Amino acid sequence: MIRMHKTIVILRELSADEQVREEARRREKRLHDEATALNQARKEERELIAETMRKKGYTEEQIKDILGE
């Protein structure tokens, strides 16, 4: 119980510090932006793979099955 109280006190002190809050906000935004970029890259890669498969004669059903859609 004492440990929990100390943790709460520390969190309150940290969140009261504007600079710490701003750094946390920037870090969270950076992580979000990185995740968004990674997801977009994966989507584009899948589209390129699907297009290559279409050119090789795969059906849409086969492509979806292979890509796990």
PDB file of N, CA, C and O in Angstrom:
ATOM      1  N   MET A   1       0.817  -1.190   0.000  1.00  0.00           N
ATOM      2  CA  MET A   1       0.000   0.000   0.000  1.00  0.00           C
ATOM      3  C   MET A   1       0.863   1.256   0.000  1.00  0.00           C
ATOM      4  O   MET A   1       0.553   2.225  -0.693  1.00  0.00           O
ATOM      5  N   ILE A   2       1.946   1.242   0.776  1.00  0.00           N
ATOM      6  CA  ILE A   2       2.847   2.390   0.841  1.00  0.00           C
ATOM      7  C   ILE A   2       3.502   2.603  -0.520  1.00  0.00           C
ATOM      8  O   ILE A   2       3.683   3.740  -0.957  1.00  0.00           O
ATOM      9  N   ARG A   3       3.852   1.518  -1.181  1.00  0.00           N
ATOM     10  CA  ARG A   3       4.477   1.596  -2.495  1.00  0.00           C
ATOM     11  C   ARG A   3       3.544   2.268  -3.504  1.00  0.00           C
ATOM     12  O   ARG A   3       3.980   3.097  -4.302  1.00  0.00           O
ATOM     13  N   MET A   4       2.275   1.913  -3.465  1.00  0.00           N
ATOM     14  CA  MET A   4       1.276   2.492  -4.354  1.00  0.00           C
ATOM     15  C   MET A   4       1.165   3.991  -4.099  1.00  0.00           C
ATOM     16  O   MET A   4       1.094   4.779  -5.042  1.00  0.00           O
ATOM     17  N   HIS A   5       1.149   4.379  -2.847  1.00  0.00           N
ATOM     18  CA  HIS A   5       1.042   5.800  -2.491  1.00  0.00           C
ATOM     19  C   HIS A   5       2.249   6.565  -3.031  1.00  0.00           C
ATOM     20  O   HIS A   5       2.091   7.651  -3.590  1.00  0.00           O
ATOM     21  N   LYS A   6       3.452   6.011  -2.869  1.00  0.00           N
ATOM     22  CA  LYS A   6       4.657   6.665  -3.376  1.00  0.00           C
ATOM     23  C   LYS A   6       4.593   6.812  -4.894  1.00  0.00           C
ATOM     24  O   LYS A   6       4.989   7.841  -5.441  1.00  0.00           O
ATOM     25  N   THR A   7       4.101   5.800  -5.556  1.00  0.00           N
ATOM     26  CA  THR A   7       3.973   5.848  -7.006  1.00  0.00           C
ATOM     27  C   THR A   7       3.017   6.957  -7.425  1.00  0.00           C
ATOM     28  O   THR A   7       3.300   7.706  -8.360  1.00  0.00           O
ATOM     29  N   ILE A   8       1.904   7.059  -6.745  1.00  0.00           N
ATOM     30  CA  ILE A   8       0.921   8.110  -7.052  1.00  0.00           C
ATOM     31  C   ILE A   8       1.527   9.490  -6.827  1.00  0.00           C
ATOM     32  O   ILE A   8       1.339  10.391  -7.645  1.00  0.00           O
ATOM     33  N   VAL A   9       2.240   9.658  -5.739  1.00  0.00           N
ATOM     34  CA  VAL A   9       2.877  10.941  -5.444  1.00  0.00           C
ATOM     35  C   VAL A   9       3.876  11.293  -6.541  1.00  0.00           C
ATOM     36  O   VAL A   9       3.902  12.426  -7.020  1.00  0.00           O
ATOM     37  N   ILE A  10       4.685  10.339  -6.932  1.00  0.00           N
ATOM     38  CA  ILE A  10       5.680  10.583  -7.982  1.00  0.00           C
ATOM     39  C   ILE A  10       4.997  10.946  -9.297  1.00  0.00           C
ATOM     40  O   ILE A  10       5.421  11.876  -9.983  1.00  0.00           O
ATOM     41  N   LEU A  11       3.957  10.224  -9.644  1.00  0.00           N
ATOM     42  CA  LEU A  11       3.239  10.525 -10.881  1.00  0.00           C
ATOM     43  C   LEU A  11       2.631  11.925 -10.848  1.00  0.00           C
ATOM     44  O   LEU A  11       2.665  12.641 -11.849  1.00  0.00           O
ATOM     45  N   ARG A  12       2.090  12.306  -9.729  1.00  0.00           N
ATOM     46  CA  ARG A  12       1.516  13.661  -9.606  1.00  0.00           C
ATOM     47  C   ARG A  12       2.599  14.726  -9.750  1.00  0.00           C
ATOM     48  O   ARG A  12       2.385  15.749 -10.401  1.00  0.00           O
ATOM     49  N   GLU A  13       3.755  14.488  -9.146  1.00  0.00           N
ATOM     50  CA  GLU A  13       4.853  15.450  -9.249  1.00  0.00           C
ATOM     51  C   GLU A  13       5.326  15.558 -10.694  1.00  0.00           C
ATOM     52  O   GLU A  13       5.566  16.655 -11.199  1.00  0.00           O
ATOM     53  N   LEU A  14       5.456  14.428 -11.343  1.00  0.00           N
ATOM     54  CA  LEU A  14       5.905  14.446 -12.737  1.00  0.00           C
ATOM     55  C   LEU A  14       4.904  15.148 -13.640  1.00  0.00           C
ATOM     56  O   LEU A  14       5.288  15.939 -14.501  1.00  0.00           O
ATOM     57  N   SER A  15       3.640  14.866 -13.449  1.00  0.00           N
ATOM     58  CA  SER A  15       2.638  15.469 -14.312  1.00  0.00           C
ATOM     59  C   SER A  15       2.470  16.955 -14.023  1.00  0.00           C
ATOM     60  O   SER A  15       1.926  17.681 -14.855  1.00  0.00           O
ATOM     61  N   ALA A  16       2.918  17.418 -12.876  1.00  0.00           N
ATOM     62  CA  ALA A  16       2.863  18.837 -12.561  1.00  0.00           C
ATOM     63  C   ALA A  16       3.990  19.594 -13.264  1.00  0.00           C
ATOM     64  O   ALA A  16       3.920  20.816 -13.402  1.00  0.00           O
ATOM     65  N   ASP A  17       4.999  18.900 -13.697  1.00  0.00           N
ATOM     66  CA  ASP A  17       6.142  19.519 -14.363  1.00  0.00           C
ATOM     67  C   ASP A  17       5.830  19.667 -15.856  1.00  0.00           C
ATOM     68  O   ASP A  17       5.738  18.677 -16.581  1.00  0.00           O
ATOM     69  N   GLU A  18       5.673  20.887 -16.294  1.00  0.00           N
ATOM     70  CA  GLU A  18       5.273  21.160 -17.678  1.00  0.00           C
ATOM     71  C   GLU A  18       6.268  20.589 -18.689  1.00  0.00           C
ATOM     72  O   GLU A  18       5.866  20.052 -19.721  1.00  0.00           O
ATOM     73  N   GLN A  19       7.536  20.702 -18.402  1.00  0.00           N
ATOM     74  CA  GLN A  19       8.551  20.206 -19.329  1.00  0.00           C
ATOM     75  C   GLN A  19       8.440  18.689 -19.481  1.00  0.00           C
ATOM     76  O   GLN A  19       8.545  18.171 -20.592  1.00  0.00           O
ATOM     77  N   VAL A  20       8.232  17.987 -18.392  1.00  0.00           N
ATOM     78  CA  VAL A  20       8.093  16.530 -18.443  1.00  0.00           C
ATOM     79  C   VAL A  20       6.855  16.157 -19.249  1.00  0.00           C
ATOM     80  O   VAL A  20       6.886  15.230 -20.059  1.00  0.00           O
ATOM     81  N   ARG A  21       5.763  16.886 -19.020  1.00  0.00           N
ATOM     82  CA  ARG A  21       4.531  16.617 -19.775  1.00  0.00           C
ATOM     83  C   ARG A  21       4.756  16.844 -21.271  1.00  0.00           C
ATOM     84  O   ARG A  21       4.307  16.047 -22.095  1.00  0.00           O
ATOM     85  N   GLU A  22       5.445  17.923 -21.618  1.00  0.00           N
ATOM     86  CA  GLU A  22       5.700  18.223 -23.029  1.00  0.00           C
ATOM     87  C   GLU A  22       6.588  17.147 -23.665  1.00  0.00           C
ATOM     88  O   GLU A  22       6.337  16.727 -24.794  1.00  0.00           O
ATOM     89  N   GLU A  23       7.600  16.710 -22.962  1.00  0.00           N
ATOM     90  CA  GLU A  23       8.469  15.648 -23.475  1.00  0.00           C
ATOM     91  C   GLU A  23       7.674  14.359 -23.677  1.00  0.00           C
ATOM     92  O   GLU A  23       7.853  13.664 -24.677  1.00  0.00           O
ATOM     93  N   ALA A  24       6.810  14.050 -22.737  1.00  0.00           N
ATOM     94  CA  ALA A  24       5.979  12.849 -22.858  1.00  0.00           C
ATOM     95  C   ALA A  24       5.033  12.979 -24.042  1.00  0.00           C
ATOM     96  O   ALA A  24       4.821  12.010 -24.772  1.00  0.00           O
ATOM     97  N   ARG A  25       4.459  14.165 -24.244  1.00  0.00           N
ATOM     98  CA  ARG A  25       3.561  14.394 -25.371  1.00  0.00           C
ATOM     99  C   ARG A  25       4.302  14.215 -26.692  1.00  0.00           C
ATOM    100  O   ARG A  25       3.792  13.577 -27.613  1.00  0.00           O
ATOM    101  N   ARG A  26       5.520  14.788 -26.786  1.00  0.00           N
ATOM    102  CA  ARG A  26       6.315  14.647 -28.013  1.00  0.00           C
ATOM    103  C   ARG A  26       6.690  13.191 -28.276  1.00  0.00           C
ATOM    104  O   ARG A  26       6.648  12.722 -29.414  1.00  0.00           O
ATOM    105  N   ARG A  27       7.053  12.488 -27.214  1.00  0.00           N
ATOM    106  CA  ARG A  27       7.415  11.074 -27.367  1.00  0.00           C
ATOM    107  C   ARG A  27       6.210  10.262 -27.845  1.00  0.00           C
ATOM    108  O   ARG A  27       6.329   9.424 -28.740  1.00  0.00           O
ATOM    109  N   GLU A  28       5.057  10.519 -27.241  1.00  0.00           N
ATOM    110  CA  GLU A  28       3.844   9.802 -27.638  1.00  0.00           C
ATOM    111  C   GLU A  28       3.498  10.093 -29.101  1.00  0.00           C
ATOM    112  O   GLU A  28       3.122   9.188 -29.846  1.00  0.00           O
ATOM    113  N   LYS A  29       3.628  11.356 -29.507  1.00  0.00           N
ATOM    114  CA  LYS A  29       3.341  11.724 -30.901  1.00  0.00           C
ATOM    115  C   LYS A  29       4.320  11.028 -31.847  1.00  0.00           C
ATOM    116  O   LYS A  29       3.921  10.515 -32.892  1.00  0.00           O
ATOM    117  N   ARG A  30       5.607  11.014 -31.476  1.00  0.00           N
ATOM    118  CA  ARG A  30       6.614  10.365 -32.319  1.00  0.00           C
ATOM    119  C   ARG A  30       6.313   8.874 -32.482  1.00  0.00           C
ATOM    120  O   ARG A  30       6.395   8.335 -33.585  1.00  0.00           O
ATOM    121  N   LEU A  31       5.968   8.220 -31.385  1.00  0.00           N
ATOM    122  CA  LEU A  31       5.636   6.797 -31.453  1.00  0.00           C
ATOM    123  C   LEU A  31       4.401   6.560 -32.312  1.00  0.00           C
ATOM    124  O   LEU A  31       4.349   5.604 -33.086  1.00  0.00           O
ATOM    125  N   HIS A  32       3.414   7.428 -32.175  1.00  0.00           N
ATOM    126  CA  HIS A  32       2.198   7.314 -32.992  1.00  0.00           C
ATOM    127  C   HIS A  32       2.525   7.509 -34.469  1.00  0.00           C
ATOM    128  O   HIS A  32       2.050   6.754 -35.317  1.00  0.00           O
ATOM    129  N   ASP A  33       3.336   8.522 -34.777  1.00  0.00           N
ATOM    130  CA  ASP A  33       3.717   8.785 -36.163  1.00  0.00           C
ATOM    131  C   ASP A  33       4.502   7.617 -36.757  1.00  0.00           C
ATOM    132  O   ASP A  33       4.296   7.248 -37.913  1.00  0.00           O
ATOM    133  N   GLU A  34       5.396   7.043 -35.967  1.00  0.00           N
ATOM    134  CA  GLU A  34       6.174   5.891 -36.434  1.00  0.00           C
ATOM    135  C   GLU A  34       5.264   4.701 -36.717  1.00  0.00           C
ATOM    136  O   GLU A  34       5.429   4.016 -37.726  1.00  0.00           O
ATOM    137  N   ALA A  35       4.315   4.458 -35.837  1.00  0.00           N
ATOM    138  CA  ALA A  35       3.387   3.343 -36.034  1.00  0.00           C
ATOM    139  C   ALA A  35       2.529   3.563 -37.277  1.00  0.00           C
ATOM    140  O   ALA A  35       2.274   2.624 -38.030  1.00  0.00           O
ATOM    141  N   THR A  36       2.085   4.794 -37.492  1.00  0.00           N
ATOM    142  CA  THR A  36       1.283   5.122 -38.666  1.00  0.00           C
ATOM    143  C   THR A  36       2.090   4.898 -39.939  1.00  0.00           C
ATOM    144  O   THR A  36       1.587   4.317 -40.901  1.00  0.00           O
ATOM    145  N   ALA A  37       3.335   5.356 -39.949  1.00  0.00           N
ATOM    146  CA  ALA A  37       4.196   5.189 -41.121  1.00  0.00           C
ATOM    147  C   ALA A  37       4.460   3.705 -41.392  1.00  0.00           C
ATOM    148  O   ALA A  37       4.454   3.273 -42.545  1.00  0.00           O
ATOM    149  N   LEU A  38       4.686   2.943 -40.356  1.00  0.00           N
ATOM    150  CA  LEU A  38       4.928   1.512 -40.518  1.00  0.00           C
ATOM    151  C   LEU A  38       3.699   0.806 -41.078  1.00  0.00           C
ATOM    152  O   LEU A  38       3.815  -0.034 -41.970  1.00  0.00           O
ATOM    153  N   ASN A  39       2.532   1.145 -40.559  1.00  0.00           N
ATOM    154  CA  ASN A  39       1.299   0.543 -41.067  1.00  0.00           C
ATOM    155  C   ASN A  39       1.070   0.903 -42.529  1.00  0.00           C
ATOM    156  O   ASN A  39       0.631   0.059 -43.309  1.00  0.00           O
ATOM    157  N   GLN A  40       1.360   2.138 -42.910  1.00  0.00           N
ATOM    158  CA  GLN A  40       1.207   2.564 -44.301  1.00  0.00           C
ATOM    159  C   GLN A  40       2.179   1.798 -45.199  1.00  0.00           C
ATOM    160  O   GLN A  40       1.808   1.360 -46.288  1.00  0.00           O
ATOM    161  N   ALA A  41       3.403   1.640 -44.746  1.00  0.00           N
ATOM    162  CA  ALA A  41       4.398   0.904 -45.531  1.00  0.00           C
ATOM    163  C   ALA A  41       3.967  -0.551 -45.724  1.00  0.00           C
ATOM    164  O   ALA A  41       4.119  -1.108 -46.812  1.00  0.00           O
ATOM    165  N   ARG A  42       3.432  -1.161 -44.673  1.00  0.00           N
ATOM    166  CA  ARG A  42       2.954  -2.544 -44.780  1.00  0.00           C
ATOM    167  C   ARG A  42       1.804  -2.653 -45.776  1.00  0.00           C
ATOM    168  O   ARG A  42       1.738  -3.593 -46.568  1.00  0.00           O
ATOM    169  N   LYS A  43       0.908  -1.685 -45.725  1.00  0.00           N
ATOM    170  CA  LYS A  43      -0.228  -1.678 -46.646  1.00  0.00           C
ATOM    171  C   LYS A  43       0.258  -1.555 -48.089  1.00  0.00           C
ATOM    172  O   LYS A  43      -0.211  -2.274 -48.971  1.00  0.00           O
ATOM    173  N   GLU A  44       1.193  -0.646 -48.324  1.00  0.00           N
ATOM    174  CA  GLU A  44       1.731  -0.458 -49.672  1.00  0.00           C
ATOM    175  C   GLU A  44       2.458  -1.714 -50.146  1.00  0.00           C
ATOM    176  O   GLU A  44       2.352  -2.092 -51.313  1.00  0.00           O
ATOM    177  N   GLU A  45       3.192  -2.356 -49.248  1.00  0.00           N
ATOM    178  CA  GLU A  45       3.910  -3.583 -49.606  1.00  0.00           C
ATOM    179  C   GLU A  45       2.924  -4.680 -50.001  1.00  0.00           C
ATOM    180  O   GLU A  45       3.143  -5.390 -50.983  1.00  0.00           O
ATOM    181  N   ARG A  46       1.857  -4.818 -49.249  1.00  0.00           N
ATOM    182  CA  ARG A  46       0.842  -5.825 -49.573  1.00  0.00           C
ATOM    183  C   ARG A  46       0.201  -5.548 -50.927  1.00  0.00           C
ATOM    184  O   ARG A  46      -0.070  -6.472 -51.693  1.00  0.00           O
ATOM    185  N   GLU A  47      -0.039  -4.282 -51.217  1.00  0.00           N
ATOM    186  CA  GLU A  47      -0.623  -3.928 -52.508  1.00  0.00           C
ATOM    187  C   GLU A  47       0.329  -4.274 -53.652  1.00  0.00           C
ATOM    188  O   GLU A  47      -0.108  -4.754 -54.698  1.00  0.00           O
ATOM    189  N   LEU A  48       1.620  -4.034 -53.460  1.00  0.00           N
ATOM    190  CA  LEU A  48       2.608  -4.388 -54.483  1.00  0.00           C
ATOM    191  C   LEU A  48       2.659  -5.900 -54.680  1.00  0.00           C
ATOM    192  O   LEU A  48       2.738  -6.380 -55.812  1.00  0.00           O
ATOM    193  N   ILE A  49       2.614  -6.641 -53.594  1.00  0.00           N
ATOM    194  CA  ILE A  49       2.624  -8.101 -53.683  1.00  0.00           C
ATOM    195  C   ILE A  49       1.374  -8.581 -54.410  1.00  0.00           C
ATOM    196  O   ILE A  49       1.454  -9.439 -55.289  1.00  0.00           O
ATOM    197  N   ALA A  50       0.220  -8.030 -54.045  1.00  0.00           N
ATOM    198  CA  ALA A  50      -1.035  -8.427 -54.680  1.00  0.00           C
ATOM    199  C   ALA A  50      -1.006  -8.110 -56.169  1.00  0.00           C
ATOM    200  O   ALA A  50      -1.460  -8.917 -56.980  1.00  0.00           O
ATOM    201  N   GLU A  51      -0.480  -6.947 -56.540  1.00  0.00           N
ATOM    202  CA  GLU A  51      -0.413  -6.569 -57.955  1.00  0.00           C
ATOM    203  C   GLU A  51       0.499  -7.528 -58.726  1.00  0.00           C
ATOM    204  O   GLU A  51       0.179  -7.919 -59.848  1.00  0.00           O
ATOM    205  N   THR A  52       1.613  -7.901 -58.138  1.00  0.00           N
ATOM    206  CA  THR A  52       2.520  -8.858 -58.780  1.00  0.00           C
ATOM    207  C   THR A  52       1.822 -10.201 -58.962  1.00  0.00           C
ATOM    208  O   THR A  52       1.955 -10.841 -60.005  1.00  0.00           O
ATOM    209  N   MET A  53       1.083 -10.620 -57.949  1.00  0.00           N
ATOM    210  CA  MET A  53       0.362 -11.892 -58.030  1.00  0.00           C
ATOM    211  C   MET A  53      -0.716 -11.835 -59.123  1.00  0.00           C
ATOM    212  O   MET A  53      -0.911 -12.809 -59.849  1.00  0.00           O
ATOM    213  N   ARG A  54      -1.409 -10.705 -59.240  1.00  0.00           N
ATOM    214  CA  ARG A  54      -2.419 -10.560 -60.305  1.00  0.00           C
ATOM    215  C   ARG A  54      -1.773 -10.713 -61.676  1.00  0.00           C
ATOM    216  O   ARG A  54      -2.306 -11.387 -62.556  1.00  0.00           O
ATOM    217  N   LYS A  55      -0.616 -10.076 -61.843  1.00  0.00           N
ATOM    218  CA  LYS A  55       0.098 -10.151 -63.125  1.00  0.00           C
ATOM    219  C   LYS A  55       0.523 -11.582 -63.444  1.00  0.00           C
ATOM    220  O   LYS A  55       0.651 -11.950 -64.612  1.00  0.00           O
ATOM    221  N   LYS A  56       0.741 -12.381 -62.410  1.00  0.00           N
ATOM    222  CA  LYS A  56       1.148 -13.776 -62.614  1.00  0.00           C
ATOM    223  C   LYS A  56      -0.049 -14.706 -62.737  1.00  0.00           C
ATOM    224  O   LYS A  56       0.117 -15.918 -62.881  1.00  0.00           O
ATOM    225  N   GLY A  57      -1.263 -14.145 -62.680  1.00  0.00           N
ATOM    226  CA  GLY A  57      -2.453 -14.939 -62.925  1.00  0.00           C
ATOM    227  C   GLY A  57      -3.174 -15.480 -61.705  1.00  0.00           C
ATOM    228  O   GLY A  57      -4.094 -16.286 -61.839  1.00  0.00           O
ATOM    229  N   TYR A  58      -2.776 -15.054 -60.526  1.00  0.00           N
ATOM    230  CA  TYR A  58      -3.483 -15.498 -59.329  1.00  0.00           C
ATOM    231  C   TYR A  58      -4.871 -14.870 -59.294  1.00  0.00           C
ATOM    232  O   TYR A  58      -5.056 -13.728 -59.715  1.00  0.00           O
ATOM    233  N   THR A  59      -5.830 -15.615 -58.795  1.00  0.00           N
ATOM    234  CA  THR A  59      -7.180 -15.062 -58.638  1.00  0.00           C
ATOM    235  C   THR A  59      -7.215 -14.221 -57.364  1.00  0.00           C
ATOM    236  O   THR A  59      -6.347 -14.334 -56.499  1.00  0.00           O
ATOM    237  N   GLU A  60      -8.241 -13.376 -57.274  1.00  0.00           N
ATOM    238  CA  GLU A  60      -8.394 -12.553 -56.070  1.00  0.00           C
ATOM    239  C   GLU A  60      -8.567 -13.432 -54.832  1.00  0.00           C
ATOM    240  O   GLU A  60      -8.073 -13.102 -53.754  1.00  0.00           O
ATOM    241  N   GLU A  61      -9.262 -14.541 -54.993  1.00  0.00           N
ATOM    242  CA  GLU A  61      -9.452 -15.468 -53.881  1.00  0.00           C
ATOM    243  C   GLU A  61      -8.117 -16.049 -53.427  1.00  0.00           C
ATOM    244  O   GLU A  61      -7.860 -16.145 -52.227  1.00  0.00           O
ATOM    245  N   GLN A  62      -7.266 -16.436 -54.375  1.00  0.00           N
ATOM    246  CA  GLN A  62      -5.962 -16.970 -54.047  1.00  0.00           C
ATOM    247  C   GLN A  62      -5.103 -15.908 -53.343  1.00  0.00           C
ATOM    248  O   GLN A  62      -4.416 -16.192 -52.362  1.00  0.00           O
ATOM    249  N   ILE A  63      -5.161 -14.709 -53.860  1.00  0.00           N
ATOM    250  CA  ILE A  63      -4.366 -13.609 -53.274  1.00  0.00           C
ATOM    251  C   ILE A  63      -4.807 -13.362 -51.832  1.00  0.00           C
ATOM    252  O   ILE A  63      -3.971 -13.256 -50.935  1.00  0.00           O
ATOM    253  N   LYS A  64      -6.107 -13.273 -51.612  1.00  0.00           N
ATOM    254  CA  LYS A  64      -6.609 -13.052 -50.256  1.00  0.00           C
ATOM    255  C   LYS A  64      -6.226 -14.188 -49.318  1.00  0.00           C
ATOM    256  O   LYS A  64      -5.886 -13.962 -48.157  1.00  0.00           O
ATOM    257  N   ASP A  65      -6.285 -15.417 -49.838  1.00  0.00           N
ATOM    258  CA  ASP A  65      -5.916 -16.568 -49.021  1.00  0.00           C
ATOM    259  C   ASP A  65      -4.442 -16.525 -48.640  1.00  0.00           C
ATOM    260  O   ASP A  65      -4.083 -16.763 -47.487  1.00  0.00           O
ATOM    261  N   ILE A  66      -3.592 -16.220 -49.616  1.00  0.00           N
ATOM    262  CA  ILE A  66      -2.149 -16.183 -49.372  1.00  0.00           C
ATOM    263  C   ILE A  66      -1.773 -15.042 -48.433  1.00  0.00           C
ATOM    264  O   ILE A  66      -0.932 -15.209 -47.549  1.00  0.00           O
ATOM    265  N   LEU A  67      -2.402 -13.877 -48.630  1.00  0.00           N
ATOM    266  CA  LEU A  67      -2.084 -12.714 -47.808  1.00  0.00           C
ATOM    267  C   LEU A  67      -2.818 -12.717 -46.471  1.00  0.00           C
ATOM    268  O   LEU A  67      -2.598 -11.846 -45.629  1.00  0.00           O
ATOM    269  N   GLY A  68      -3.688 -13.700 -46.284  1.00  0.00           N
ATOM    270  CA  GLY A  68      -4.384 -13.830 -45.005  1.00  0.00           C
ATOM    271  C   GLY A  68      -5.476 -12.783 -44.792  1.00  0.00           C
ATOM    272  O   GLY A  68      -5.697 -12.309 -43.678  1.00  0.00           O
ATOM    273  N   GLU A  69      -6.136 -12.442 -45.864  1.00  0.00           N
ATOM    274  CA  GLU A  69      -7.209 -11.426 -45.746  1.00  0.00           C
ATOM    275  C   GLU A  69      -8.547 -12.074 -45.628  1.00  0.00           C
ATOM    276  O   GLU A  69      -9.560 -11.383 -45.520  1.00  0.00           O
TER     277      GLU A  69
END
